[in-house]
Amino acid sequence: MQISVTVNGQEYTHDVEPRLLLVHFLRDTLRLTGTHWGCDTSQCGTCVVWLDGRPVKSCTVFAVMADGREVRTVEGLERDGELDPVQQGFVECHGLQCGFCTPGMMMTARWLLDHNPEPSEPEIREAISGQLCRCTGYENIVRAVRWAAEHPAAEKVTT
C-alpha cells in the first residue's frame, strides 16, 4: 500500500506492507532511529512518538494507520539547532544511563509539559508510568522533567 505521512514536518510517500509497524517504518524506511524498538509487546514505551499530537506506542500502530497523518519523533524535538528543554533537562539532570528508554520518555515528557506546564512530581510519575527504565530508578528522569518545566522553551513544540 502507498502511504503519505508527515514526519517532523516533512512529508514522505512510500509503499509499505499493510502489516508493517510504525516503529519499523520510522526506523527502517525513514532511517529515523531515535525511536527505539524494545519489548515487542507494547509494555516498555521506548517507541513512543506523537501521532496527530498524541503520544502513542509506535509498536502498536501499523504504518498504514499513519497515512495522511502527522508523526513527531524525538528527532523533531530539537528546533534550529537548539535542544528542547526536555532534552536539555535530561542532559542537566543526568536523566539517562543506557539511554534506551530516553526517546520515549522525552516524547511523553514534552507532551505532559505542553498540557501541564507545572506538573507535580506525582503527575510526572503518572505520565511516565507507561514506560520502563531498567537503569535509573526514575529519580533523575523526574528531575529532568521538572528542570524542563522550570526552563520552558519560548515556543511550544506541538503538531
C-alpha positions in Angstrom: 0.0 0.0 0.0 1.2 3.5 -0.6 1.1 5.9 2.3 1.9 9.6 2.7 2.8 10.7 6.2 4.2 13.9 7.6 7.1 13.2 10.0 8.7 16.0 11.9 7.2 18.5 9.4 8.4 16.7 6.3 6.1 14.7 4.0 7.1 11.2 3.0 5.4 8.9 0.5 6.3 5.2 0.5 5.0 1.8 -0.5 4.6 -0.4 2.6 3.3 -3.8 3.5 0.0 -3.5 5.4 1.5 -5.3 8.4 4.5 -3.0 8.8 4.5 -1.4 12.2 5.0 2.4 12.5 8.2 1.9 14.6 9.7 -0.1 11.8 8.6 2.4 9.1 10.3 5.2 11.1 13.5 3.2 11.8 14.0 1.1 8.7 12.3 3.0 5.9 12.9 6.6 7.0 16.1 5.9 9.0 14.9 7.9 12.0 16.5 5.7 14.6 15.9 7.9 17.6 12.6 5.9 18.1 13.7 2.7 19.8 12.1 -0.7 19.5 12.1 -2.5 22.7 9.8 -5.2 24.0 7.6 -6.2 21.1 4.6 -6.3 23.5 3.8 -2.6 24.0 4.9 -2.8 27.6 8.2 -0.8 27.7 7.3 2.5 26.0 10.7 3.1 24.3 8.9 3.5 21.0 6.6 6.4 22.0 6.0 9.0 19.2 3.3 11.5 18.7 0.5 10.7 16.2 -1.5 13.8 15.4 -0.2 15.4 18.6 -0.9 12.5 21.0 1.7 10.0 22.4 1.3 6.5 21.1 3.4 3.4 21.3 4.5 3.1 17.7 4.8 -0.7 18.1 1.0 -0.8 18.4 0.3 1.2 15.2 0.5 0.0 11.7 2.3 2.4 9.3 -0.8 2.4 7.1 -2.8 3.8 10.1 -0.5 6.9 9.9 -1.5 7.6 6.2 -2.4 11.2 5.9 -1.4 12.0 9.5 1.4 13.7 11.3 4.0 12.0 13.3 6.6 13.6 15.6 9.6 11.7 16.8 12.4 12.5 19.2 14.3 13.9 16.3 11.6 16.5 15.9 12.0 18.0 19.4 15.2 19.9 18.6 14.5 23.3 16.8 17.0 25.2 14.8 20.0 23.6 16.5 18.6 24.2 20.0 17.6 21.3 22.2 14.1 21.2 23.6 14.1 22.0 27.3 13.2 18.3 27.9 16.3 17.2 26.0 18.4 19.8 27.9 16.8 18.7 31.2 18.0 15.1 30.6 21.5 16.4 30.0 21.5 18.8 33.0 20.0 16.3 35.4 21.6 13.1 34.1 18.2 11.7 33.2 19.6 8.7 31.4 22.1 5.9 31.8 21.9 3.5 28.9 19.6 5.8 27.0 17.4 3.1 25.6 14.1 4.4 27.2 15.1 8.1 26.8 13.4 8.9 23.4 10.0 7.6 24.6 10.4 9.3 28.0 11.3 12.6 26.3 8.3 12.4 23.9 5.9 11.7 26.9 7.5 14.4 29.0 7.2 17.0 26.2 3.5 16.1 25.8 3.0 16.4 29.5 4.6 19.8 29.7 2.6 21.1 26.7 -0.6 20.1 28.5 0.5 20.8 32.1 3.4 23.3 32.3 3.9 22.9 36.0 3.3 19.3 36.8 3.8 17.9 40.3 6.2 15.0 40.9 3.2 12.6 41.2 1.8 13.9 37.9 5.2 13.4 36.2 5.5 9.9 37.6 1.9 9.1 36.4 2.7 10.4 32.9 5.8 8.2 32.5 4.2 5.2 34.2 3.6 3.5 30.9 7.4 3.4 30.3 10.0 1.2 31.7 13.5 2.3 32.7 15.7 -0.5 33.9 18.7 1.6 34.8 17.9 4.9 36.6 15.2 4.3 39.2 13.3 7.2 37.6 14.7 9.8 40.1 16.8 11.7 37.6 14.1 11.3 34.9 11.7 13.1 37.1 14.3 15.8 38.0 14.9 16.2 34.2 11.2 16.8 33.6 11.0 19.2 36.5 14.0 21.1 35.2 12.3 21.4 31.8 9.2 22.7 33.5 11.3 25.4 35.2 13.1 26.3 31.9 10.3 26.4 29.3 11.0 27.0 25.6 9.9 30.2 24.1 7.8 28.2 21.7 5.9 25.0 22.4 6.7 22.0 20.3 3.3 20.9 19.0 1.8 19.3 15.9 
